[in-house]
Amino acid sequence: MKIYDYHGKKNLCGDRIHQARTTQRMSQSDLAARMQVNGVIIEREAISKIETGDRFVTDYELLTFAKVLGVSVDWLLMDETGQENR
């Protein structure tokens, strides 16, 4: 049996990506552009779907999000209380 979502979402990091992006006053388009400069071709619409949990995030995208946003991969995978998502 394949699992396509976890608690209704397709990723664990979307909320944290949104949090880091908005804290830095960065638009979704700006984030997409920075991802592209770092070798990950992604559009603004995909960023939106990731942040709402409607799109999967690949491992290389996760690493690049962390780099571009200046946060750790571990931080991206934690919930808002700082606990590891489970």
C-alpha angles and dihedrals in degrees: 000000000000121000113217100174142024117217089341097311134097095217141028098216105057096093092049093047088053091047094050093044095050093043087058091045090238121152122227088248091054091050091049090050092050091049090051092050086055093053103265112117105213133147130222091252090058090051089053092051092047092052092051093046094246096119135053119242119220122220094251091049090052091052091049093047088054092049095045094045094043095236134113125261087238090057091050090054096050125092124240092274092057093253123131111262112250 
